[in-house]
Amino acid sequence: MRSILVSLERQRLDLLRDGEVERSFPVSTSRFGAGETNGSHRTPRGRHVVRAMIGAGAPPNAVFVARRPTGEIYGPELAARHPGRDWILTRILWLSGLEPGVNRFGRVDTMRRYIYIHGTPDTTALGTPGSIGCIRMRNSDLVELFDAVSPGTAVTIVERDEDGTARGDDREGQTTR
């Protein structure tokens, strides 16, 4: 069974199969750190699931606004017209928290905060915090991840790796881009 582990400390997303790292990808989580409260612009921790998968079949760099494709394809001209915009590109994995009072319901609801795993422009730095709450990925990596999971896939977001090891980014033979 596949699941996803996101490490805020390592800025990595590990795709796991039966608990073992199958693939590891660089990501960018919130520049404001970890947190669950509405309006905090922080990346929520804890146990989640992929609630919805949006953008199947969309071309790379397809632009999404409010979870809908705009029909635009991100490029230099569009970037110049909208400087500073937090681009949501290619695919969206919309997350929902599983822990009442931690990341679900009330002022800490991950889904109502619209927290996604989504694509970002190729010029966006990955491996360092920079988002406003979501988990950004390279578009090609996101397509691969999107094709490997399904709604209901478990997603765990941790601030620090519990066992202190750098899962997925130092394993011999592991593809880690």
Biotite code that builds the C-alpha atoms (Angstrom):
import biotite.structure as struc

atoms = struc.array([
    struc.Atom([0.000, 0.000, 0.000], chain_id="A", res_id=1, res_name="MET", atom_name="CA", element="C"),
    struc.Atom([1.302, 3.454, -0.890], chain_id="A", res_id=2, res_name="ARG", atom_name="CA", element="C"),
    struc.Atom([1.444, 6.441, 1.433], chain_id="A", res_id=3, res_name="SER", atom_name="CA", element="C"),
    struc.Atom([3.166, 9.824, 1.505], chain_id="A", res_id=4, res_name="ILE", atom_name="CA", element="C"),
    struc.Atom([5.525, 11.250, 4.132], chain_id="A", res_id=5, res_name="LEU", atom_name="CA", element="C"),
    struc.Atom([6.409, 14.955, 4.020], chain_id="A", res_id=6, res_name="VAL", atom_name="CA", element="C"),
    struc.Atom([9.335, 16.122, 6.164], chain_id="A", res_id=7, res_name="SER", atom_name="CA", element="C"),
    struc.Atom([9.355, 19.862, 6.842], chain_id="A", res_id=8, res_name="LEU", atom_name="CA", element="C"),
    struc.Atom([12.872, 19.577, 8.240], chain_id="A", res_id=9, res_name="GLU", atom_name="CA", element="C"),
    struc.Atom([14.275, 17.927, 5.098], chain_id="A", res_id=10, res_name="ARG", atom_name="CA", element="C"),
    struc.Atom([11.914, 19.629, 2.618], chain_id="A", res_id=11, res_name="GLN", atom_name="CA", element="C"),
    struc.Atom([11.305, 16.208, 1.064], chain_id="A", res_id=12, res_name="ARG", atom_name="CA", element="C"),
    struc.Atom([8.249, 14.215, 0.089], chain_id="A", res_id=13, res_name="LEU", atom_name="CA", element="C"),
    struc.Atom([8.707, 10.461, 0.236], chain_id="A", res_id=14, res_name="ASP", atom_name="CA", element="C"),
    struc.Atom([6.371, 8.156, -1.646], chain_id="A", res_id=15, res_name="LEU", atom_name="CA", element="C"),
    struc.Atom([6.261, 5.003, 0.454], chain_id="A", res_id=16, res_name="LEU", atom_name="CA", element="C"),
    struc.Atom([5.191, 1.498, -0.487], chain_id="A", res_id=17, res_name="ARG", atom_name="CA", element="C"),
    struc.Atom([4.487, -0.687, 2.535], chain_id="A", res_id=18, res_name="ASP", atom_name="CA", element="C"),
    struc.Atom([6.517, 1.749, 4.658], chain_id="A", res_id=19, res_name="GLY", atom_name="CA", element="C"),
    struc.Atom([9.632, 1.696, 2.443], chain_id="A", res_id=20, res_name="GLU", atom_name="CA", element="C"),
    struc.Atom([10.745, 4.681, 0.366], chain_id="A", res_id=21, res_name="VAL", atom_name="CA", element="C"),
    struc.Atom([9.887, 4.093, -3.272], chain_id="A", res_id=22, res_name="GLU", atom_name="CA", element="C"),
    struc.Atom([10.697, 7.646, -4.469], chain_id="A", res_id=23, res_name="ARG", atom_name="CA", element="C"),
    struc.Atom([11.795, 10.855, -2.807], chain_id="A", res_id=24, res_name="SER", atom_name="CA", element="C"),
    struc.Atom([11.201, 14.358, -4.151], chain_id="A", res_id=25, res_name="PHE", atom_name="CA", element="C"),
    struc.Atom([12.322, 17.852, -3.125], chain_id="A", res_id=26, res_name="PRO", atom_name="CA", element="C"),
    struc.Atom([9.483, 20.135, -2.051], chain_id="A", res_id=27, res_name="VAL", atom_name="CA", element="C"),
    struc.Atom([8.934, 23.600, -0.667], chain_id="A", res_id=28, res_name="SER", atom_name="CA", element="C"),
    struc.Atom([6.657, 24.001, 2.339], chain_id="A", res_id=29, res_name="THR", atom_name="CA", element="C"),
    struc.Atom([5.617, 27.171, 4.164], chain_id="A", res_id=30, res_name="SER", atom_name="CA", element="C"),
    struc.Atom([8.151, 29.917, 4.708], chain_id="A", res_id=31, res_name="ARG", atom_name="CA", element="C"),
    struc.Atom([6.236, 30.602, 7.957], chain_id="A", res_id=32, res_name="PHE", atom_name="CA", element="C"),
    struc.Atom([6.955, 27.117, 9.332], chain_id="A", res_id=33, res_name="GLY", atom_name="CA", element="C"),
    struc.Atom([4.586, 24.518, 10.719], chain_id="A", res_id=34, res_name="ALA", atom_name="CA", element="C"),
    struc.Atom([1.125, 25.283, 12.044], chain_id="A", res_id=35, res_name="GLY", atom_name="CA", element="C"),
    struc.Atom([-2.493, 24.346, 11.748], chain_id="A", res_id=36, res_name="GLU", atom_name="CA", element="C"),
    struc.Atom([-4.498, 27.509, 12.497], chain_id="A", res_id=37, res_name="THR", atom_name="CA", element="C"),
    struc.Atom([-6.623, 29.130, 9.786], chain_id="A", res_id=38, res_name="ASN", atom_name="CA", element="C"),
    struc.Atom([-4.920, 32.216, 8.360], chain_id="A", res_id=39, res_name="GLY", atom_name="CA", element="C"),
    struc.Atom([-1.466, 31.243, 9.652], chain_id="A", res_id=40, res_name="SER", atom_name="CA", element="C"),
    struc.Atom([-0.053, 30.462, 6.174], chain_id="A", res_id=41, res_name="HIS", atom_name="CA", element="C"),
    struc.Atom([1.805, 27.577, 7.826], chain_id="A", res_id=42, res_name="ARG", atom_name="CA", element="C"),
    struc.Atom([2.020, 23.953, 6.684], chain_id="A", res_id=43, res_name="THR", atom_name="CA", element="C"),
    struc.Atom([-0.185, 21.723, 8.860], chain_id="A", res_id=44, res_name="PRO", atom_name="CA", element="C"),
    struc.Atom([1.317, 18.701, 10.584], chain_id="A", res_id=45, res_name="ARG", atom_name="CA", element="C"),
    struc.Atom([-0.141, 15.323, 11.340], chain_id="A", res_id=46, res_name="GLY", atom_name="CA", element="C"),
    struc.Atom([-2.129, 12.626, 9.606], chain_id="A", res_id=47, res_name="ARG", atom_name="CA", element="C"),
    struc.Atom([-4.026, 13.534, 6.445], chain_id="A", res_id=48, res_name="HIS", atom_name="CA", element="C"),
    struc.Atom([-5.495, 11.888, 3.361], chain_id="A", res_id=49, res_name="VAL", atom_name="CA", element="C"),
    struc.Atom([-5.646, 12.903, -0.268], chain_id="A", res_id=50, res_name="VAL", atom_name="CA", element="C"),
    struc.Atom([-9.239, 14.146, -0.323], chain_id="A", res_id=51, res_name="ARG", atom_name="CA", element="C"),
    struc.Atom([-9.400, 15.047, -4.025], chain_id="A", res_id=52, res_name="ALA", atom_name="CA", element="C"),
    struc.Atom([-7.181, 14.831, -7.084], chain_id="A", res_id=53, res_name="MET", atom_name="CA", element="C"),
    struc.Atom([-7.589, 17.661, -9.562], chain_id="A", res_id=54, res_name="ILE", atom_name="CA", element="C"),
    struc.Atom([-6.083, 18.120, -13.024], chain_id="A", res_id=55, res_name="GLY", atom_name="CA", element="C"),
    struc.Atom([-5.829, 14.619, -14.460], chain_id="A", res_id=56, res_name="ALA", atom_name="CA", element="C"),
    struc.Atom([-4.741, 14.953, -18.072], chain_id="A", res_id=57, res_name="GLY", atom_name="CA", element="C"),
    struc.Atom([-3.955, 18.669, -17.837], chain_id="A", res_id=58, res_name="ALA", atom_name="CA", element="C"),
    struc.Atom([-0.771, 19.718, -19.641], chain_id="A", res_id=59, res_name="PRO", atom_name="CA", element="C"),
    struc.Atom([2.350, 20.557, -17.649], chain_id="A", res_id=60, res_name="PRO", atom_name="CA", element="C"),
    struc.Atom([2.234, 24.149, -16.377], chain_id="A", res_id=61, res_name="ASN", atom_name="CA", element="C"),
    struc.Atom([-1.572, 24.356, -16.676], chain_id="A", res_id=62, res_name="ALA", atom_name="CA", element="C"),
    struc.Atom([-2.696, 27.196, -14.386], chain_id="A", res_id=63, res_name="VAL", atom_name="CA", element="C"),
    struc.Atom([-5.315, 26.551, -11.691], chain_id="A", res_id=64, res_name="PHE", atom_name="CA", element="C"),
    struc.Atom([-7.282, 29.166, -9.760], chain_id="A", res_id=65, res_name="VAL", atom_name="CA", element="C"),
    struc.Atom([-9.752, 28.067, -7.083], chain_id="A", res_id=66, res_name="ALA", atom_name="CA", element="C"),
    struc.Atom([-9.070, 24.452, -8.141], chain_id="A", res_id=67, res_name="ARG", atom_name="CA", element="C"),
    struc.Atom([-10.223, 25.103, -11.700], chain_id="A", res_id=68, res_name="ARG", atom_name="CA", element="C"),
    struc.Atom([-8.026, 25.227, -14.823], chain_id="A", res_id=69, res_name="PRO", atom_name="CA", element="C"),
    struc.Atom([-7.964, 28.712, -16.321], chain_id="A", res_id=70, res_name="THR", atom_name="CA", element="C"),
    struc.Atom([-6.996, 27.486, -19.782], chain_id="A", res_id=71, res_name="GLY", atom_name="CA", element="C"),
    struc.Atom([-3.658, 29.283, -19.448], chain_id="A", res_id=72, res_name="GLU", atom_name="CA", element="C"),
    struc.Atom([-0.221, 27.688, -19.564], chain_id="A", res_id=73, res_name="ILE", atom_name="CA", element="C"),
    struc.Atom([2.384, 29.224, -17.270], chain_id="A", res_id=74, res_name="TYR", atom_name="CA", element="C"),
    struc.Atom([5.305, 30.873, -19.036], chain_id="A", res_id=75, res_name="GLY", atom_name="CA", element="C"),
    struc.Atom([7.452, 34.022, -18.940], chain_id="A", res_id=76, res_name="PRO", atom_name="CA", element="C"),
    struc.Atom([4.742, 36.318, -20.357], chain_id="A", res_id=77, res_name="GLU", atom_name="CA", element="C"),
    struc.Atom([2.134, 35.206, -17.853], chain_id="A", res_id=78, res_name="LEU", atom_name="CA", element="C"),
    struc.Atom([4.663, 35.437, -15.021], chain_id="A", res_id=79, res_name="ALA", atom_name="CA", element="C"),
    struc.Atom([5.517, 39.010, -16.042], chain_id="A", res_id=80, res_name="ALA", atom_name="CA", element="C"),
    struc.Atom([1.818, 39.986, -16.032], chain_id="A", res_id=81, res_name="ARG", atom_name="CA", element="C"),
    struc.Atom([1.331, 38.587, -12.505], chain_id="A", res_id=82, res_name="HIS", atom_name="CA", element="C"),
    struc.Atom([4.540, 39.138, -10.513], chain_id="A", res_id=83, res_name="PRO", atom_name="CA", element="C"),
    struc.Atom([4.554, 37.699, -7.017], chain_id="A", res_id=84, res_name="GLY", atom_name="CA", element="C"),
    struc.Atom([1.601, 35.387, -7.636], chain_id="A", res_id=85, res_name="ARG", atom_name="CA", element="C"),
    struc.Atom([1.643, 32.040, -5.825], chain_id="A", res_id=86, res_name="ASP", atom_name="CA", element="C"),
    struc.Atom([1.198, 29.799, -8.874], chain_id="A", res_id=87, res_name="TRP", atom_name="CA", element="C"),
    struc.Atom([-0.722, 26.523, -8.640], chain_id="A", res_id=88, res_name="ILE", atom_name="CA", element="C"),
    struc.Atom([0.235, 24.471, -11.679], chain_id="A", res_id=89, res_name="LEU", atom_name="CA", element="C"),
    struc.Atom([-0.224, 21.105, -13.408], chain_id="A", res_id=90, res_name="THR", atom_name="CA", element="C"),
    struc.Atom([-2.048, 19.015, -10.735], chain_id="A", res_id=91, res_name="ARG", atom_name="CA", element="C"),
    struc.Atom([-3.549, 19.384, -7.261], chain_id="A", res_id=92, res_name="ILE", atom_name="CA", element="C"),
    struc.Atom([-3.695, 16.837, -4.460], chain_id="A", res_id=93, res_name="LEU", atom_name="CA", element="C"),
    struc.Atom([-6.122, 18.435, -1.965], chain_id="A", res_id=94, res_name="TRP", atom_name="CA", element="C"),
    struc.Atom([-5.445, 17.302, 1.595], chain_id="A", res_id=95, res_name="LEU", atom_name="CA", element="C"),
    struc.Atom([-7.880, 16.682, 4.442], chain_id="A", res_id=96, res_name="SER", atom_name="CA", element="C"),
    struc.Atom([-6.818, 16.305, 8.063], chain_id="A", res_id=97, res_name="GLY", atom_name="CA", element="C"),
    struc.Atom([-7.741, 13.210, 10.058], chain_id="A", res_id=98, res_name="LEU", atom_name="CA", element="C"),
    struc.Atom([-7.128, 14.461, 13.593], chain_id="A", res_id=99, res_name="GLU", atom_name="CA", element="C"),
    struc.Atom([-10.042, 16.401, 15.166], chain_id="A", res_id=100, res_name="PRO", atom_name="CA", element="C"),
    struc.Atom([-8.759, 19.453, 17.013], chain_id="A", res_id=101, res_name="GLY", atom_name="CA", element="C"),
    struc.Atom([-5.307, 19.084, 15.435], chain_id="A", res_id=102, res_name="VAL", atom_name="CA", element="C"),
    struc.Atom([-5.848, 19.414, 11.666], chain_id="A", res_id=103, res_name="ASN", atom_name="CA", element="C"),
    struc.Atom([-9.576, 18.821, 11.252], chain_id="A", res_id=104, res_name="ARG", atom_name="CA", element="C"),
    struc.Atom([-12.648, 20.886, 12.141], chain_id="A", res_id=105, res_name="PHE", atom_name="CA", element="C"),
    struc.Atom([-12.905, 24.373, 13.568], chain_id="A", res_id=106, res_name="GLY", atom_name="CA", element="C"),
    struc.Atom([-9.944, 26.729, 13.296], chain_id="A", res_id=107, res_name="ARG", atom_name="CA", element="C"),
    struc.Atom([-7.485, 23.974, 12.315], chain_id="A", res_id=108, res_name="VAL", atom_name="CA", element="C"),
    struc.Atom([-9.162, 22.359, 9.303], chain_id="A", res_id=109, res_name="ASP", atom_name="CA", element="C"),
    struc.Atom([-6.605, 21.493, 6.599], chain_id="A", res_id=110, res_name="THR", atom_name="CA", element="C"),
    struc.Atom([-9.224, 20.994, 3.892], chain_id="A", res_id=111, res_name="MET", atom_name="CA", element="C"),
    struc.Atom([-10.994, 24.288, 4.620], chain_id="A", res_id=112, res_name="ARG", atom_name="CA", element="C"),
    struc.Atom([-7.581, 25.975, 4.534], chain_id="A", res_id=113, res_name="ARG", atom_name="CA", element="C"),
    struc.Atom([-7.187, 24.666, 0.960], chain_id="A", res_id=114, res_name="TYR", atom_name="CA", element="C"),
    struc.Atom([-3.872, 22.963, 1.668], chain_id="A", res_id=115, res_name="ILE", atom_name="CA", element="C"),
    struc.Atom([-2.599, 21.182, -1.455], chain_id="A", res_id=116, res_name="TYR", atom_name="CA", element="C"),
    struc.Atom([0.358, 19.380, -2.888], chain_id="A", res_id=117, res_name="ILE", atom_name="CA", element="C"),
    struc.Atom([0.690, 21.235, -6.198], chain_id="A", res_id=118, res_name="HIS", atom_name="CA", element="C"),
    struc.Atom([3.008, 22.109, -9.052], chain_id="A", res_id=119, res_name="GLY", atom_name="CA", element="C"),
    struc.Atom([5.060, 25.274, -9.142], chain_id="A", res_id=120, res_name="THR", atom_name="CA", element="C"),
    struc.Atom([7.084, 27.134, -11.795], chain_id="A", res_id=121, res_name="PRO", atom_name="CA", element="C"),
    struc.Atom([10.404, 25.508, -12.700], chain_id="A", res_id=122, res_name="ASP", atom_name="CA", element="C"),
    struc.Atom([12.141, 28.653, -11.419], chain_id="A", res_id=123, res_name="THR", atom_name="CA", element="C"),
    struc.Atom([10.795, 28.145, -7.878], chain_id="A", res_id=124, res_name="THR", atom_name="CA", element="C"),
    struc.Atom([13.438, 27.047, -5.392], chain_id="A", res_id=125, res_name="ALA", atom_name="CA", element="C"),
    struc.Atom([12.730, 23.626, -3.930], chain_id="A", res_id=126, res_name="LEU", atom_name="CA", element="C"),
    struc.Atom([14.412, 22.090, -0.908], chain_id="A", res_id=127, res_name="GLY", atom_name="CA", element="C"),
    struc.Atom([13.825, 25.250, 1.120], chain_id="A", res_id=128, res_name="THR", atom_name="CA", element="C"),
    struc.Atom([10.655, 26.682, 2.686], chain_id="A", res_id=129, res_name="PRO", atom_name="CA", element="C"),
    struc.Atom([8.943, 29.259, 0.467], chain_id="A", res_id=130, res_name="GLY", atom_name="CA", element="C"),
    struc.Atom([5.202, 28.626, 0.140], chain_id="A", res_id=131, res_name="SER", atom_name="CA", element="C"),
    struc.Atom([2.291, 30.121, 2.048], chain_id="A", res_id=132, res_name="ILE", atom_name="CA", element="C"),
    struc.Atom([1.111, 26.813, 3.502], chain_id="A", res_id=133, res_name="GLY", atom_name="CA", element="C"),
    struc.Atom([0.909, 24.341, 0.628], chain_id="A", res_id=134, res_name="CYS", atom_name="CA", element="C"),
    struc.Atom([3.493, 21.799, -0.476], chain_id="A", res_id=135, res_name="ILE", atom_name="CA", element="C"),
    struc.Atom([5.061, 22.787, -3.798], chain_id="A", res_id=136, res_name="ARG", atom_name="CA", element="C"),
    struc.Atom([6.626, 20.262, -6.175], chain_id="A", res_id=137, res_name="MET", atom_name="CA", element="C"),
    struc.Atom([8.399, 20.257, -9.520], chain_id="A", res_id=138, res_name="ARG", atom_name="CA", element="C"),
    struc.Atom([5.712, 19.696, -12.181], chain_id="A", res_id=139, res_name="ASN", atom_name="CA", element="C"),
    struc.Atom([7.237, 16.499, -13.607], chain_id="A", res_id=140, res_name="SER", atom_name="CA", element="C"),
    struc.Atom([7.583, 15.049, -10.095], chain_id="A", res_id=141, res_name="ASP", atom_name="CA", element="C"),
    struc.Atom([3.981, 15.950, -9.302], chain_id="A", res_id=142, res_name="LEU", atom_name="CA", element="C"),
    struc.Atom([2.689, 14.179, -12.417], chain_id="A", res_id=143, res_name="VAL", atom_name="CA", element="C"),
    struc.Atom([4.595, 11.060, -11.343], chain_id="A", res_id=144, res_name="GLU", atom_name="CA", element="C"),
    struc.Atom([3.208, 11.279, -7.800], chain_id="A", res_id=145, res_name="LEU", atom_name="CA", element="C"),
    struc.Atom([-0.325, 12.004, -9.050], chain_id="A", res_id=146, res_name="PHE", atom_name="CA", element="C"),
    struc.Atom([-0.240, 8.895, -11.229], chain_id="A", res_id=147, res_name="ASP", atom_name="CA", element="C"),
    struc.Atom([1.006, 6.748, -8.315], chain_id="A", res_id=148, res_name="ALA", atom_name="CA", element="C"),
    struc.Atom([-1.646, 7.619, -5.700], chain_id="A", res_id=149, res_name="VAL", atom_name="CA", element="C"),
    struc.Atom([-5.418, 7.760, -5.414], chain_id="A", res_id=150, res_name="SER", atom_name="CA", element="C"),
    struc.Atom([-8.010, 9.554, -3.281], chain_id="A", res_id=151, res_name="PRO", atom_name="CA", element="C"),
    struc.Atom([-7.733, 8.283, 0.279], chain_id="A", res_id=152, res_name="GLY", atom_name="CA", element="C"),
    struc.Atom([-3.946, 7.852, 0.143], chain_id="A", res_id=153, res_name="THR", atom_name="CA", element="C"),
    struc.Atom([-2.493, 8.515, 3.608], chain_id="A", res_id=154, res_name="ALA", atom_name="CA", element="C"),
    struc.Atom([-0.299, 11.628, 3.923], chain_id="A", res_id=155, res_name="VAL", atom_name="CA", element="C"),
    struc.Atom([1.718, 12.288, 7.069], chain_id="A", res_id=156, res_name="THR", atom_name="CA", element="C"),
    struc.Atom([3.388, 15.669, 7.523], chain_id="A", res_id=157, res_name="ILE", atom_name="CA", element="C"),
    struc.Atom([6.100, 15.799, 10.174], chain_id="A", res_id=158, res_name="VAL", atom_name="CA", element="C"),
    struc.Atom([8.174, 18.697, 11.392], chain_id="A", res_id=159, res_name="GLU", atom_name="CA", element="C"),
    struc.Atom([11.165, 16.482, 12.171], chain_id="A", res_id=160, res_name="ARG", atom_name="CA", element="C"),
    struc.Atom([11.857, 12.876, 11.263], chain_id="A", res_id=161, res_name="ASP", atom_name="CA", element="C"),
    struc.Atom([11.058, 10.811, 14.351], chain_id="A", res_id=162, res_name="GLU", atom_name="CA", element="C"),
    struc.Atom([14.006, 8.471, 14.069], chain_id="A", res_id=163, res_name="ASP", atom_name="CA", element="C"),
    struc.Atom([16.505, 11.178, 13.130], chain_id="A", res_id=164, res_name="GLY", atom_name="CA", element="C"),
    struc.Atom([17.354, 9.588, 9.799], chain_id="A", res_id=165, res_name="THR", atom_name="CA", element="C"),
    struc.Atom([17.169, 11.363, 6.462], chain_id="A", res_id=166, res_name="ALA", atom_name="CA", element="C"),
    struc.Atom([14.771, 8.930, 4.825], chain_id="A", res_id=167, res_name="ARG", atom_name="CA", element="C"),
    struc.Atom([14.948, 8.770, 1.067], chain_id="A", res_id=168, res_name="GLY", atom_name="CA", element="C"),
    struc.Atom([17.710, 11.252, 0.382], chain_id="A", res_id=169, res_name="ASP", atom_name="CA", element="C"),
    struc.Atom([20.714, 9.162, 1.366], chain_id="A", res_id=170, res_name="ASP", atom_name="CA", element="C"),
    struc.Atom([19.695, 5.648, 0.409], chain_id="A", res_id=171, res_name="ARG", atom_name="CA", element="C"),
    struc.Atom([21.992, 3.870, -2.022], chain_id="A", res_id=172, res_name="GLU", atom_name="CA", element="C"),
    struc.Atom([20.337, 3.412, -5.381], chain_id="A", res_id=173, res_name="GLY", atom_name="CA", element="C"),
    struc.Atom([17.424, 5.710, -4.493], chain_id="A", res_id=174, res_name="GLN", atom_name="CA", element="C"),
    struc.Atom([16.356, 8.177, -7.148], chain_id="A", res_id=175, res_name="THR", atom_name="CA", element="C"),
    struc.Atom([16.146, 11.530, -5.404], chain_id="A", res_id=176, res_name="THR", atom_name="CA", element="C"),
    struc.Atom([16.492, 14.426, -7.857], chain_id="A", res_id=177, res_name="ARG", atom_name="CA", element="C"),
])
